[in-house]
Amino acid sequence: METTFFEEEFRNNDFTGGKQIGEEYENCIFVNCNFAKTDLSGVKLMACEFDSCDFSGAKLLNTSFQEGIFKDCKLLGLHFADCNPFLLSMRFENCQLNLSSFYKLSLKQTQFANCSLQEVDFTESNLSKARFNNCDLNRAIFENTILEKADFTTAYNFSIDPENNRIKKAKFSGSGLAGLLYKYDIEIG
């Protein structure tokens, strides 16, 4: 029997160990909930908002995030690449996503605002028109990544090789040019 929740609010719930995990959530709000190291495999989360939740180390095999909004969340070491790619769409504000992987995902127009994206793997992802507003991309991996029309104007600590990524019409600030020229070991004054 499938457990479905519609337009419900969950506050201070501890979902660790699979406690009370439903199979489908639509238009639900989660506030200060703990999903750390929880197996969310196959769970459908459609048009849900997560505020101050901890997903660190959660298992996301075939998990559906459609129109997911994450605010002030801890999402450390997540393998978003394991998610169901069908209609995958998320937005992140003030989140910690360090050590996570978006390998080969289509993340067109995804917005990251005030996020820590240290050592995140964006290899072979499509980040066309994505926005990285005030994001720390220290040691983030961009390899064969589509970054066309992406906005890095206020992003910092990134290293992107223009020869190994598609960056046509991407936006960078003058101070961000060092992140595009790092491999040439030159000094920019």
N, C-alpha and C positions, 0 to 999 in steps of 0.2 A: 504494500500500500504506500503510495507516494505522499510525502508530507509537504504541503505547500503553504506558504505564508504570503499574504497580500496586504500591503499598506500597514504593516505592523512596525512597532518601535521596540528595539531591544536595548536595554541599558544595563551596564555592568555585568553582562552575562559572561560566564566562563565556558567556552566551547571546547577547551582543551580535552584531548582524549576522545573527541567525537561526541561529547555530551550534548544532547538536544539538537543535533545537526539535522535540519530538514533537507529535503532534496531540491526544493525550488523556493526562491524568494523573489518577489516582485514589488518594486516601489517600497522597500523597507528601509528603515534607518537603524543603524547600529552605532551606539555611543558607548565609548569606553569598554568595549568587549575584547575578550582575550581569545584569539585563534592561534596562538603560538604553538608550533609543532602539531597542529591539527590536520587531519587528513580531510581535505575538502574535495577529494576526487569525485568528479561527476556532478558536483553541486552547481545549480544554475542560479546566478545572482543577476537579476535584470533590473536596471534602473534603481540600484541600491546606493545608499550613501553611508560611508563609514567615517566616523569622527572619533579620533583619539583611540583607535583600535590597534592591537598588536597582532600581526600576522607572521612574525619572524619564524622562519623555518617550516612554515605550513606546506603541506603537499598539495599541489595544484593540478594533478593529472586529469585532463579533460574537464577542468572547471570552467564554467562560462561566466565571464564578466562582460555584461553588455550595458553600456552607459554607466559604468561604475565611477563613483566620485569618492576619492580618498582624501581626507583632511586630517592633518596632524597625526598620521599613522606611522607605525613602525613596520616596515616591510623588508626586513633584512634577510638576505640570502634566498630570495624566492626565485623559483624557476618558472617565470611567466611563460616561457617557451613551451611548457607542458600543458598550458591552458587550451581549451577548445578555441581555435582561431575564428570560428564562425561568428560574425558580428562583434568581434572583440573590440571594445572601446572603453577607455579609462581616462580619468583626469586626476592629477596628483597635486595637492597643495600642502606645503609645509611638511613633507613626508621624508622619512629616512628609507632610502631604497638601496643602500650600500650592498655590494656583493650579489646583487640580483642579476638575472639573465632574461633578456628579451630576444634571444637568438632567433633569427629568421622570422620574426613576427611583423605583421603589417600594423603599424602604429601611426598611420596617417593622421595628421592634425591633432595628435595627442599633446596635451598641455601639461607641462611640469613647471610649477611655480614654487620658488623658495625651497627646493628639494636638495637633499644630499644624495648624489648619484655616484659616489665613489666606487671605483672598480666594477661598475655595471657593464655587462656585456651586451652591446648593441650590434654584434656581428651579423651581417647580411639582413638586417632589419630594414623596413621601409618607414622612414621617419619624415616623409614628405610633409611639408607645412607644419611640422611639430614646433612647439615653442618651449624654450628652456629659459624661463624668466628667473634670473638671480639663482641659478643652480650651480652647485659644485660638482664638476665632472672630473675630478682628480683621478687619473688612471682608468677612466672609462674607456672601453674598447670599441672603436669604430673601425670595422674592417669590411670592405665591400658593402657598406651601408648607404642607402639612398637618403640623402639629406637635402634634396632639392627643395628650395624655398623654406627651409627650416630657419628658425630665428634663434641665433646664439648671441644676440646683441648684448645681453646682460649676463650671460653665462661666463663661468670662469674655471680656470685650471684644466681646460680641455686640451687634448692633443689629437688633431685630426689630420690625416695625411690626404691632401687633395688628389693625389695620384691613385689612391686605393679606395676612394669613396666618391660618390656622385654628389657634388655640392653646388651645382648650377643654381644661381639665384638665391643661395642661402645668405643670410644676413649675419654679419659679424661687426663688432665695434673695432675701431682702430687699435685699441689696447688688446683685443683678442687675436690680432694677426699673429702674435708669437705662437699661439696654439696651432696655427696652420703651417708654421715654418720650423717647428721644433727639430725636425729630423735633419735639417741642414746645419745644425749647431752653429747658428749665427747669433750675434748680439743685436738686439733692437733697442735703440736708445729713446 
